[in-house]
Amino acid sequence: MTESLSSGHESGRNDLASPVDSSADKDTTQHLVTLLVLVLQSVGLLLVSWADARSRESANGAYGLFWAGLLAIFLPTAWRICDPRSSRADRLVLSLSLGAMLFLVKVVYGPTGFVFGDEFAHARAANNLLTNGKLFDSNPLLPITARYPGLAVITDTLARLSGLSTFVCAVILIGLARLVLVGCLFLLVESLSSSARVAGIAILVYASNPQFLYWDAQYAYESLALPLAVALLYLIWKGREESHVSLRRRVATYALILAIILTHHVTSYYIGLVLLAWVLVAKFRGRNVPSGERAPIEPAAVTVVATAIYLATVAPSTFSYLGPVLTRAARQGYQLLTTFHTSRQLFNNGGSGVSTPRWETVAAYAAVLVILALIPFGLYEVRRRKLPAIAAVLAWSSIAWIILLPLRLTQYGQETATRSAEFTFLGIGLAVAIVLARKPLADGRLRIAVLAALVVIFVGGVAISFNYSERMAPDLMASTVPTSPTPDDQAAAKWLLDTFGAGHVVATDLVTRNSFGSLGRQDVVFGNSTASHTYKIFYSPSMTSDVYTEIRNARVEFVVLQSRLVGRHPTGGPVFDVGEPVADSRAAVPAEDFQKFAGVDGFVPVYASGEITIYQVSASVRAGTQ
Amino acid sequence: VSEPRHSMGRPAQPHLWTYAVCCAALGLLAALGPNVTLRSVGALPLALLGPGTALCMAGRSRPWTYGDLALVPALSIAISTILGVALALVGLFDRTALAITLAAASLLIAIACRSRTTSTASRATRAVGPTAPVLVIAAVVVAAITASALTLAVRSSQHHSTQASDVALSAYQANGQLVVGLSADTSRTGPLVVRVTRGAVVLGEFHATASSGTTAFHWSAPLEADSGAVLVSVASDAHTLRTLTIP
């Protein structure tokens, strides 16, 4: 039997199922304290919602309200979870409500529709299936999603059965997935460490990962697959004590494995690697394996083989999707290692010119330092206490976060480093929690120190979660370059769909394309998906042969111009085409670049609103006869 | 390491028939419900909780744990996804087929593993008894504040979107006809006038009053070939807001 990290009180014997005894009054008081924390969490959400409402009007005070709201959600929760008087049920309920409230922070950011780029891509995949019932239909916004239809299928199942909109079904689905993630992670860590306190603190640390607040709350395949992966680990771990694997457990295990493979590529590779490592560590330990632990050979083998078969037969395009991302990251990582060459400035908010408040930058660095300081002690504790193989695997996976950390200084590697956090923080949560919960937190000063560490990690995580300038709901009436679709974009996209139907080739900028590709169900073009150079259509003061050539090559039927781009400096990233020259991306679009279409034969203006002008391109231009 | 056992109740008599009736009722509501609300009441539990509940309660002889409850939605989502993919592959991805398949699959899983389920009410109710009134009040307070936050967000977002939307004018040729459309919120813009002209000749003129509110109208008329460009414009007071020239 492994040494427990907690007292008997901690390990769960005073949960809701405990018989009511003479300490009922004390329990009642403790329950009341927990209920008060739940009320504070909801007040925090209200403050964040208010902050977003003020941000939509560019009113003062939004920033302060936002942070006050987040801290009202996190701080009382952390305090209560660390409180030695808290019961297991208190910690479990607070962990679940923390996950739910932080999910709702994203919901109040965009409560009436999708707001992030990837959400539009997945909404297009769901709309495709909803419209024609066909799997693997092409998706011009993010072609790889066509090969991983899990998210679209379950969303459309809900939408078809209930009649609710895709957006409402998406919110329900991802919200439930968030509860699964937090619930299963809590129970897994609790079971591994025999401590609800460690589990609660692990959830607090995991919720501090920069992807938790917005990225993993968005409607995207990873937001669904990762909770299923954590549920799979918990299911396998739970089954370790069974003398034989029952049919029920087999069905459950294989269902989760298959659903993960159908839903998200990287998560299926992650879970395959973790299961393999689990088997290897368990085998390597041999007789030192704690009683009852069994190497998950069968699930690991099935996951790896099924993933490989799916990759080879259904989704070979994953190689060309992930390959360049990883290659570029590796190349720039190597350059960084050998020449100390950095290609990215931290906290420059995508080159938007808005500077992050100094204190946020300090908090972000402090969070990294706190985690770096605690991980070695966590790994030591895992080894000293001979925690199960899966605990060791998860804890040691936090080393990957350390290795990938320098990639944040590179232009292309930062995506890999950022996107891996939701996986590596599963291990970081465990390792850090084991250190922070090493002793019962009855001592007030010790508890304050632990709370301070948790708050620093959380604030630092939020600080790097999202560009400072885009962290709250945007003011669509401000005369700035839009970073998310505007009502005019959506009205224009709907008009085009209603008037000309779906599936027309549309050339536009990278933000406006989200509305036309998703809501409008048009085949939007951009360099990355068609190997064309869409930016050449727009970055030219006159109708040169390059403009006609690109239109002809991409068979463009409609050109959509977003007037907000004219004369204003963009946010720093590509504007029309991910392959466009950086010099173009950083300059404001000159008015003549958009005016050149007016009055030109073959370009008929068919739609005009304050921001959007749509030109219909004649067949003769597309054919090259004009 | 032994997993902490936190039972939610004692083993009770099998409830297979109860489960079967529930599955059938949810499936019927989802497939035949007359409105979105009733269909949602059937569809959401059926797809997000049904198959996982069947799998977790099937063949068990020990009480439910929090772990089982955590796995129910995960397993339900996984199984519903797989069944949905299977139906889509065979071209049967429609409401009726989904409702029947999900309900039947849940029931079959439960039957195949000889269901024994448990009662979760007695001890849990007893344990939370002393704080029950406070629990209810707190739940109402939390729900009310959370609902307020969501309501504030929805109203703010909708109001802002309405304010940010602009006058949209469209004009295009289709089958020898000129089709003109206007979309605007005249309660904000004031009265609008749409004019269709060829040279000095006014082909059509349309007025949208300020009391119209959100306006979306369409007008079409035959367009003579090679007779010159048509100018379509929308104006508020004396200011031209949008123009489109059809060659």
HADDOCK unambig.tbl for C-alpha pairs under 7 A between the chains (distance, minus, plus):
assign (segid A and resid 1 and name CA) (segid B and resid 1 and name CA) 5.32 0.50 0.50
assign (segid A and resid 2 and name CA) (segid B and resid 1 and name CA) 5.33 0.50 0.50
assign (segid A and resid 11 and name CA) (segid B and resid 4 and name CA) 6.91 0.50 0.50
assign (segid A and resid 12 and name CA) (segid B and resid 4 and name CA) 6.90 0.50 0.50
assign (segid A and resid 16 and name CA) (segid B and resid 124 and name CA) 6.33 0.50 0.50
assign (segid A and resid 16 and name CA) (segid B and resid 127 and name CA) 5.78 0.50 0.50
assign (segid A and resid 16 and name CA) (segid B and resid 128 and name CA) 6.68 0.50 0.50
assign (segid A and resid 17 and name CA) (segid B and resid 6 and name CA) 6.86 0.50 0.50
assign (segid A and resid 17 and name CA) (segid B and resid 7 and name CA) 6.62 0.50 0.50
assign (segid A and resid 17 and name CA) (segid B and resid 8 and name CA) 6.00 0.50 0.50
assign (segid A and resid 17 and name CA) (segid B and resid 123 and name CA) 6.21 0.50 0.50
assign (segid A and resid 17 and name CA) (segid B and resid 124 and name CA) 5.58 0.50 0.50
assign (segid A and resid 17 and name CA) (segid B and resid 127 and name CA) 6.05 0.50 0.50
assign (segid A and resid 18 and name CA) (segid B and resid 127 and name CA) 6.45 0.50 0.50
assign (segid A and resid 19 and name CA) (segid B and resid 127 and name CA) 5.98 0.50 0.50
assign (segid A and resid 20 and name CA) (segid B and resid 127 and name CA) 5.71 0.50 0.50
assign (segid A and resid 28 and name CA) (segid B and resid 130 and name CA) 6.71 0.50 0.50
assign (segid A and resid 28 and name CA) (segid B and resid 131 and name CA) 5.91 0.50 0.50
assign (segid A and resid 35 and name CA) (segid B and resid 138 and name CA) 6.21 0.50 0.50
assign (segid A and resid 38 and name CA) (segid B and resid 142 and name CA) 6.77 0.50 0.50
assign (segid A and resid 39 and name CA) (segid B and resid 141 and name CA) 6.90 0.50 0.50
assign (segid A and resid 39 and name CA) (segid B and resid 142 and name CA) 5.21 0.50 0.50
assign (segid A and resid 42 and name CA) (segid B and resid 142 and name CA) 5.86 0.50 0.50
assign (segid A and resid 42 and name CA) (segid B and resid 145 and name CA) 5.82 0.50 0.50
assign (segid A and resid 42 and name CA) (segid B and resid 146 and name CA) 5.37 0.50 0.50
assign (segid A and resid 43 and name CA) (segid B and resid 145 and name CA) 6.44 0.50 0.50
assign (segid A and resid 45 and name CA) (segid B and resid 146 and name CA) 6.87 0.50 0.50
assign (segid A and resid 45 and name CA) (segid B and resid 149 and name CA) 6.35 0.50 0.50
assign (segid A and resid 46 and name CA) (segid B and resid 145 and name CA) 6.81 0.50 0.50
assign (segid A and resid 46 and name CA) (segid B and resid 146 and name CA) 6.73 0.50 0.50
assign (segid A and resid 46 and name CA) (segid B and resid 149 and name CA) 4.39 0.50 0.50
assign (segid A and resid 49 and name CA) (segid B and resid 149 and name CA) 5.55 0.50 0.50
assign (segid A and resid 49 and name CA) (segid B and resid 152 and name CA) 6.71 0.50 0.50
assign (segid A and resid 49 and name CA) (segid B and resid 153 and name CA) 5.63 0.50 0.50
assign (segid A and resid 53 and name CA) (segid B and resid 153 and name CA) 6.48 0.50 0.50
assign (segid A and resid 53 and name CA) (segid B and resid 156 and name CA) 5.53 0.50 0.50
assign (segid A and resid 56 and name CA) (segid B and resid 160 and name CA) 6.95 0.50 0.50
assign (segid A and resid 108 and name CA) (segid B and resid 150 and name CA) 6.13 0.50 0.50
assign (segid A and resid 108 and name CA) (segid B and resid 153 and name CA) 5.18 0.50 0.50
assign (segid A and resid 111 and name CA) (segid B and resid 153 and name CA) 6.20 0.50 0.50
assign (segid A and resid 111 and name CA) (segid B and resid 154 and name CA) 5.46 0.50 0.50
assign (segid A and resid 112 and name CA) (segid B and resid 154 and name CA) 6.26 0.50 0.50
assign (segid A and resid 133 and name CA) (segid B and resid 88 and name CA) 6.27 0.50 0.50
assign (segid A and resid 133 and name CA) (segid B and resid 93 and name CA) 5.94 0.50 0.50
assign (segid A and resid 134 and name CA) (segid B and resid 88 and name CA) 6.30 0.50 0.50
assign (segid A and resid 135 and name CA) (segid B and resid 88 and name CA) 6.41 0.50 0.50
assign (segid A and resid 135 and name CA) (segid B and resid 89 and name CA) 6.88 0.50 0.50
assign (segid A and resid 150 and name CA) (segid B and resid 81 and name CA) 5.96 0.50 0.50
assign (segid A and resid 153 and name CA) (segid B and resid 81 and name CA) 6.00 0.50 0.50
assign (segid A and resid 153 and name CA) (segid B and resid 84 and name CA) 5.91 0.50 0.50
assign (segid A and resid 153 and name CA) (segid B and resid 85 and name CA) 6.41 0.50 0.50
assign (segid A and resid 154 and name CA) (segid B and resid 80 and name CA) 6.58 0.50 0.50
assign (segid A and resid 154 and name CA) (segid B and resid 81 and name CA) 5.02 0.50 0.50
assign (segid A and resid 154 and name CA) (segid B and resid 84 and name CA) 6.85 0.50 0.50
assign (segid A and resid 157 and name CA) (segid B and resid 84 and name CA) 6.70 0.50 0.50
assign (segid A and resid 158 and name CA) (segid B and resid 43 and name CA) 6.52 0.50 0.50
assign (segid A and resid 158 and name CA) (segid B and resid 44 and name CA) 6.56 0.50 0.50
assign (segid A and resid 160 and name CA) (segid B and resid 94 and name CA) 6.86 0.50 0.50
assign (segid A and resid 160 and name CA) (segid B and resid 95 and name CA) 5.44 0.50 0.50
assign (segid A and resid 161 and name CA) (segid B and resid 30 and name CA) 5.39 0.50 0.50
assign (segid A and resid 161 and name CA) (segid B and resid 31 and name CA) 6.62 0.50 0.50
assign (segid A and resid 161 and name CA) (segid B and resid 39 and name CA) 6.66 0.50 0.50
assign (segid A and resid 161 and name CA) (segid B and resid 43 and name CA) 5.44 0.50 0.50
assign (segid A and resid 161 and name CA) (segid B and resid 95 and name CA) 5.21 0.50 0.50
assign (segid A and resid 161 and name CA) (segid B and resid 99 and name CA) 6.89 0.50 0.50
assign (segid A and resid 162 and name CA) (segid B and resid 30 and name CA) 6.20 0.50 0.50
assign (segid A and resid 162 and name CA) (segid B and resid 36 and name CA) 5.84 0.50 0.50
assign (segid A and resid 162 and name CA) (segid B and resid 39 and name CA) 4.67 0.50 0.50
assign (segid A and resid 162 and name CA) (segid B and resid 40 and name CA) 4.32 0.50 0.50
assign (segid A and resid 162 and name CA) (segid B and resid 43 and name CA) 5.38 0.50 0.50
assign (segid A and resid 163 and name CA) (segid B and resid 36 and name CA) 5.34 0.50 0.50
assign (segid A and resid 164 and name CA) (segid B and resid 36 and name CA) 6.51 0.50 0.50
assign (segid A and resid 180 and name CA) (segid B and resid 70 and name CA) 5.91 0.50 0.50
assign (segid A and resid 180 and name CA) (segid B and resid 73 and name CA) 6.98 0.50 0.50
assign (segid A and resid 180 and name CA) (segid B and resid 74 and name CA) 6.33 0.50 0.50
assign (segid A and resid 183 and name CA) (segid B and resid 70 and name CA) 5.77 0.50 0.50
assign (segid A and resid 184 and name CA) (segid B and resid 70 and name CA) 5.99 0.50 0.50
assign (segid A and resid 187 and name CA) (segid B and resid 67 and name CA) 6.60 0.50 0.50
assign (segid A and resid 191 and name CA) (segid B and resid 3 and name CA) 5.08 0.50 0.50
assign (segid A and resid 191 and name CA) (segid B and resid 4 and name CA) 6.64 0.50 0.50
assign (segid A and resid 228 and name CA) (segid B and resid 74 and name CA) 5.94 0.50 0.50
assign (segid A and resid 231 and name CA) (segid B and resid 71 and name CA) 6.49 0.50 0.50
assign (segid A and resid 231 and name CA) (segid B and resid 74 and name CA) 6.59 0.50 0.50
assign (segid A and resid 248 and name CA) (segid B and resid 55 and name CA) 6.40 0.50 0.50
assign (segid A and resid 252 and name CA) (segid B and resid 75 and name CA) 6.50 0.50 0.50
assign (segid A and resid 255 and name CA) (segid B and resid 78 and name CA) 5.80 0.50 0.50
assign (segid A and resid 255 and name CA) (segid B and resid 79 and name CA) 5.93 0.50 0.50
assign (segid A and resid 256 and name CA) (segid B and resid 75 and name CA) 6.57 0.50 0.50
assign (segid A and resid 256 and name CA) (segid B and resid 78 and name CA) 5.47 0.50 0.50
assign (segid A and resid 259 and name CA) (segid B and resid 78 and name CA) 5.05 0.50 0.50
assign (segid A and resid 259 and name CA) (segid B and resid 81 and name CA) 6.51 0.50 0.50
assign (segid A and resid 259 and name CA) (segid B and resid 82 and name CA) 6.34 0.50 0.50
assign (segid A and resid 290 and name CA) (segid B and resid 1 and name CA) 6.93 0.50 0.50
assign (segid A and resid 476 and name CA) (segid B and resid 164 and name CA) 6.10 0.50 0.50
assign (segid A and resid 477 and name CA) (segid B and resid 164 and name CA) 5.42 0.50 0.50
assign (segid A and resid 487 and name CA) (segid B and resid 161 and name CA) 5.79 0.50 0.50
assign (segid A and resid 487 and name CA) (segid B and resid 164 and name CA) 6.68 0.50 0.50
assign (segid A and resid 487 and name CA) (segid B and resid 165 and name CA) 5.35 0.50 0.50
assign (segid A and resid 488 and name CA) (segid B and resid 165 and name CA) 5.45 0.50 0.50
assign (segid A and resid 488 and name CA) (segid B and resid 166 and name CA) 6.52 0.50 0.50
assign (segid A and resid 604 and name CA) (segid B and resid 246 and name CA) 6.54 0.50 0.50
assign (segid A and resid 605 and name CA) (segid B and resid 244 and name CA) 6.06 0.50 0.50
assign (segid A and resid 605 and name CA) (segid B and resid 245 and name CA) 6.73 0.50 0.50
assign (segid A and resid 606 and name CA) (segid B and resid 170 and name CA) 5.39 0.50 0.50
assign (segid A and resid 606 and name CA) (segid B and resid 171 and name CA) 4.97 0.50 0.50
assign (segid A and resid 606 and name CA) (segid B and resid 172 and name CA) 5.29 0.50 0.50
assign (segid A and resid 606 and name CA) (segid B and resid 244 and name CA) 6.88 0.50 0.50
assign (segid A and resid 607 and name CA) (segid B and resid 169 and name CA) 5.74 0.50 0.50
assign (segid A and resid 607 and name CA) (segid B and resid 170 and name CA) 4.18 0.50 0.50
assign (segid A and resid 607 and name CA) (segid B and resid 171 and name CA) 6.40 0.50 0.50
assign (segid A and resid 608 and name CA) (segid B and resid 168 and name CA) 5.60 0.50 0.50
assign (segid A and resid 608 and name CA) (segid B and resid 169 and name CA) 5.25 0.50 0.50
assign (segid A and resid 608 and name CA) (segid B and resid 170 and name CA) 6.24 0.50 0.50
assign (segid A and resid 608 and name CA) (segid B and resid 242 and name CA) 6.53 0.50 0.50
assign (segid A and resid 609 and name CA) (segid B and resid 166 and name CA) 6.12 0.50 0.50
assign (segid A and resid 609 and name CA) (segid B and resid 167 and name CA) 5.49 0.50 0.50
assign (segid A and resid 609 and name CA) (segid B and resid 168 and name CA) 4.07 0.50 0.50
assign (segid A and resid 609 and name CA) (segid B and resid 169 and name CA) 6.17 0.50 0.50
assign (segid A and resid 609 and name CA) (segid B and resid 242 and name CA) 7.00 0.50 0.50
assign (segid A and resid 610 and name CA) (segid B and resid 166 and name CA) 5.63 0.50 0.50
assign (segid A and resid 610 and name CA) (segid B and resid 167 and name CA) 6.55 0.50 0.50
